[in-house]
Amino acid sequence: MTPLRGFICPEGTECAGRKTDFESCLSHDHDNCLPLPLRNAIADTQGERTSWFSPSQITMCLRKAKWSLTKDFYEAPMQCYAAMRGNIIHEILEKAAGPGCETELAVSRPIDGTDIVIHGTIDMYKDSILYDYKTQKDMGFKMFKNKPYAKDAHVWQANIYRWMMLPKYEVKDIKVVYMGLGNVAVTGENIIYDEWGKASGYDMDPCPVFTEEKVYDFLKAKADIVDKMDDPPADTSLGWLCIVCPFTEECQAT
C-alpha cells in the first residue's frame, strides 16, 4: 500500500480542506480542481510503501523522511502535480539519452552500522560522469546570477548517488542539470539565462565531488538519528518546505 492515500481538497472546491482517498476522488470530476486525467496519472504513479530512504529524503527533514515511511498521509493536488511533471521530464530524457548512456539505473547501498538502506535511481551515466536532473520553477534560476553553483542539498544528493555507484562504477565528475520551463543550468558549464528576451552567458561552478568517507560520515550521522527515533527532530530551516509538508498539522514544528 502506498503511504500517500489521497488528496487534500484545494480551496475553491466543494470539499475544500477535506482529506479524500484516491478511490473516492477519482470516482467523479470536481470543479476548481485538477482535471480528472491528471489526478488519475498522479494516483497511478504512487509506489508501494518501502523500507529504504532516497538521497533526497535523507538530506532534508529527517522527521518527514521517517514519517513518510511509517505514516499514511495526504497531499494537495498541486504538490503531487509538481512531482509528476518532474517524472514526465525524466522519462522523456531517458528515451532521448542516446547511445553509450546508462539511464534510470537503480542503485542501493546499506549504511554500515545501521539498519538504514539508501536507494535511488541514477538519471544518466556516461563516460564516468553522473548526471542528476533537477526540475524547478523558472524563478529559481534568478539565484544563479549571484550564486552560480548547485544548492547544498543537491550537491549532497548527487554525491550520495555516486557513493551508491561505487565501486562498480567509476564516477570522476558530477553534472547537476537544472531544468525549468524556459531555462536550463548545468554545473561546470556556461549557461544562458533568458529573462524578458535578454540572454546572458555566465559560468556555473563545478559540482564538488566528495570522498567516499565524507559521504559515509554524513549519512551515518543522519542514519543514527532516524534509526533510533520514531519522531526525529524537524528541520525548519527551509520554511517553505514546512508550508508544503503533508505532516505540517501533526508536526507543529513551526
C-alpha positions as CSV (number, residue, x, y, z in Angstrom):
1,M,0.0,0.0,0.0
2,T,1.3,3.5,-0.9
3,P,1.7,5.8,2.1
4,L,0.1,8.6,0.0
5,R,-3.5,7.7,0.4
6,G,-5.1,10.6,-1.4
7,F,-5.6,14.4,-1.8
8,I,-6.3,17.3,0.5
9,C,-9.0,19.0,-1.5
10,P,-7.9,22.5,-2.5
11,E,-9.6,25.8,-1.8
12,G,-12.5,26.6,-4.1
13,T,-13.8,23.1,-4.3
14,E,-17.0,21.9,-2.6
15,C,-14.8,19.7,-0.3
16,A,-12.1,22.2,0.5
17,G,-9.7,21.1,3.2
18,R,-11.1,17.5,3.3
19,K,-8.7,14.5,3.1
20,T,-10.1,12.3,0.3
21,D,-8.7,8.9,-0.6
22,F,-7.9,8.3,-4.3
23,E,-10.8,6.0,-4.9
24,S,-13.4,8.5,-3.8
25,C,-11.7,11.4,-5.5
26,L,-11.3,9.6,-8.8
27,S,-14.9,8.4,-8.9
28,H,-16.1,11.8,-10.2
29,D,-14.9,15.1,-11.5
30,H,-14.6,18.3,-9.5
31,D,-14.8,22.0,-10.3
32,N,-11.8,24.1,-9.4
33,C,-9.5,21.1,-9.1
34,L,-7.0,19.3,-11.3
35,P,-8.7,17.7,-14.3
36,L,-9.5,14.0,-13.8
37,P,-6.8,12.7,-16.1
38,L,-4.1,14.5,-14.1
39,R,-5.4,13.1,-10.9
40,N,-5.6,9.7,-12.4
41,A,-2.0,10.0,-13.5
42,I,-0.8,11.0,-10.0
43,A,-2.6,8.1,-8.4
44,D,-1.1,5.7,-11.0
45,T,2.5,6.8,-10.2
46,Q,2.3,6.1,-6.5
47,G,4.5,3.2,-5.4
48,E,4.2,0.8,-2.6
49,R,5.5,1.6,0.9
50,T,9.2,1.0,1.1
51,S,11.7,0.4,3.9
52,W,14.5,2.4,2.4
53,F,15.3,6.1,2.1
54,S,16.1,8.1,-1.0
55,P,19.0,10.6,-1.2
56,S,16.6,13.5,-1.2
57,Q,14.7,12.2,1.9
58,I,17.9,11.6,4.0
59,T,19.3,15.1,3.1
60,M,16.2,17.0,4.0
61,C,13.9,17.0,7.1
62,L,14.5,13.7,9.0
63,R,11.1,13.8,10.7
64,K,9.4,14.0,7.3
65,A,11.7,11.2,6.0
66,K,10.8,8.9,8.8
67,W,7.1,9.7,8.9
68,S,6.9,9.2,5.1
69,L,7.9,5.6,5.6
70,T,5.8,4.9,8.7
71,K,2.6,7.0,8.4
72,D,-0.2,7.4,5.8
73,F,-0.6,10.9,4.5
74,Y,-2.5,13.1,2.1
75,E,-1.2,16.0,-0.1
76,A,-2.6,18.9,-2.1
77,P,-3.1,18.0,-5.8
78,M,-0.7,20.7,-7.0
79,Q,2.2,19.4,-4.8
80,C,1.7,16.0,-6.4
81,Y,1.5,17.5,-9.8
82,A,4.9,19.2,-9.4
83,A,6.5,15.8,-8.7
84,M,4.6,14.1,-11.5
85,R,5.7,16.8,-14.0
86,G,9.3,16.1,-13.0
87,N,8.8,12.4,-13.6
88,I,7.5,13.0,-17.1
89,I,10.6,15.1,-18.0
90,H,12.8,12.3,-16.6
91,E,11.0,9.7,-18.8
92,I,11.4,11.8,-21.9
93,L,15.1,12.3,-21.3
94,E,15.6,8.6,-20.6
95,K,14.3,7.8,-24.0
96,A,16.3,10.5,-25.7
97,A,19.7,9.8,-24.0
98,G,21.4,8.2,-27.0
99,P,24.0,5.5,-27.4
100,G,26.6,4.9,-24.7
101,C,24.3,6.3,-21.9
102,E,23.0,4.3,-19.0
103,T,19.8,5.7,-17.7
104,E,17.3,5.1,-14.9
105,L,19.9,2.9,-13.2
106,A,18.7,1.5,-9.8
107,V,21.3,1.6,-7.1
108,S,21.3,0.9,-3.4
109,R,23.7,0.6,-0.5
110,P,23.3,0.0,3.2
111,I,24.8,2.4,5.7
112,D,27.2,0.2,7.7
113,G,26.4,0.1,11.4
114,T,22.7,0.9,11.0
115,D,19.6,-0.7,9.6
116,I,19.2,2.1,7.1
117,V,19.4,1.4,3.3
118,I,19.7,4.2,0.8
119,H,18.1,3.5,-2.6
120,G,17.7,5.6,-5.7
121,T,17.8,5.8,-9.5
122,I,20.6,7.4,-11.5
123,D,19.3,9.7,-14.1
124,M,22.2,9.2,-16.6
125,Y,25.7,7.9,-16.5
126,K,28.2,8.3,-19.4
127,D,31.9,8.5,-19.8
128,S,32.4,8.3,-16.0
129,I,30.1,11.3,-15.5
130,L,27.0,11.2,-13.3
131,Y,24.1,13.4,-14.4
132,D,21.5,14.3,-11.9
133,Y,18.4,16.1,-13.2
134,K,16.5,18.7,-11.1
135,T,13.3,20.4,-12.2
136,Q,12.4,23.7,-10.7
137,K,10.3,26.8,-11.3
138,D,11.9,29.4,-13.6
139,M,12.0,31.9,-10.8
140,G,14.5,29.7,-9.1
141,F,17.1,30.4,-11.8
142,K,17.4,34.0,-10.7
143,M,19.6,33.0,-7.8
144,F,22.2,31.6,-10.1
145,K,23.1,35.1,-11.2
146,N,24.6,35.9,-7.8
147,K,25.2,32.3,-6.7
148,P,26.2,30.3,-9.8
149,Y,26.5,26.9,-8.1
150,A,24.4,24.0,-7.1
151,K,22.3,24.1,-4.0
152,D,23.9,22.3,-1.0
153,A,21.2,19.7,-0.7
154,H,21.6,18.9,-4.4
155,V,25.4,18.6,-4.1
156,W,24.9,16.1,-1.3
157,Q,22.2,14.1,-3.1
158,A,24.4,13.8,-6.2
159,N,27.3,12.7,-4.2
160,I,25.2,10.1,-2.4
161,Y,24.2,8.7,-5.8
162,R,27.9,8.5,-6.6
163,W,28.6,6.8,-3.3
164,M,26.0,4.1,-4.1
165,M,27.5,3.5,-7.5
166,L,31.0,2.8,-6.1
167,P,32.9,0.6,-6.6
168,K,31.1,-0.9,-9.5
169,Y,31.1,2.3,-11.5
170,E,33.8,4.9,-11.7
171,V,32.5,8.4,-11.3
172,K,35.0,11.2,-12.0
173,D,32.6,14.1,-12.4
174,I,29.1,15.1,-11.5
175,K,26.7,17.3,-13.5
176,V,23.7,18.7,-11.8
177,V,21.2,19.7,-14.5
178,Y,18.6,22.2,-13.5
179,M,15.6,22.4,-15.8
180,G,12.7,24.9,-15.8
181,L,10.0,25.6,-18.3
182,G,12.2,28.2,-20.0
183,N,15.7,27.8,-18.5
184,V,18.4,25.2,-18.1
185,A,21.5,25.3,-16.0
186,V,24.3,22.8,-15.8
187,T,27.1,22.8,-13.2
188,G,30.6,23.2,-14.5
189,E,29.3,24.7,-17.8
190,N,28.4,28.1,-19.3
191,I,24.7,28.7,-19.2
192,I,22.3,31.2,-20.8
193,Y,19.7,32.8,-18.6
194,D,16.9,34.3,-20.7
195,E,14.9,37.0,-18.9
196,W,12.5,39.2,-20.8
197,G,14.1,38.2,-24.1
198,K,17.6,39.2,-23.0
199,A,20.2,36.3,-22.9
200,S,23.4,36.5,-20.9
201,G,26.0,33.8,-20.5
202,Y,27.9,33.0,-17.4
203,D,29.7,30.1,-15.8
204,M,28.2,27.7,-13.3
205,D,30.7,26.3,-10.7
206,P,31.5,22.6,-11.0
207,C,29.7,20.3,-8.6
208,P,32.1,19.3,-5.8
209,V,32.9,15.5,-5.7
210,F,33.2,14.3,-2.2
211,T,35.3,11.3,-0.9
212,E,33.5,8.1,-0.1
213,E,34.5,8.5,3.5
214,K,33.0,12.0,3.7
215,V,29.7,10.8,2.3
216,Y,29.5,7.8,4.7
217,D,30.2,10.1,7.7
218,F,27.4,12.4,6.6
219,L,24.9,9.5,6.1
220,K,25.9,7.7,9.3
221,A,25.1,10.8,11.4
222,K,21.7,11.1,9.7
223,A,21.0,7.4,9.9
224,D,21.8,7.2,13.6
225,I,19.1,9.7,14.3
226,V,16.5,8.1,12.0
227,D,17.3,4.6,13.1
228,K,16.8,5.3,16.9
229,M,13.9,7.8,17.0
230,D,10.3,7.4,16.0
231,D,10.0,11.2,15.9
232,P,13.3,12.7,14.7
233,P,13.8,16.4,15.1
234,A,12.1,18.5,12.4
235,D,14.3,20.8,10.2
236,T,12.5,24.2,10.0
237,S,15.5,26.0,8.3
238,L,13.7,25.8,5.0
239,G,10.4,27.3,5.9
240,W,8.8,26.8,2.5
241,L,9.2,23.0,2.9
242,C,7.2,23.1,6.1
243,I,4.4,25.0,4.3
244,V,4.0,22.3,1.7
245,C,4.8,19.4,4.0
246,P,1.9,16.9,4.4
247,F,2.7,16.5,8.1
248,T,2.5,20.2,9.0
249,E,-0.6,19.9,11.1
250,E,0.7,16.9,13.0
251,C,4.3,18.1,13.3
252,Q,3.6,21.6,14.7
253,A,7.3,22.4,14.5
254,T,6.8,25.9,13.1
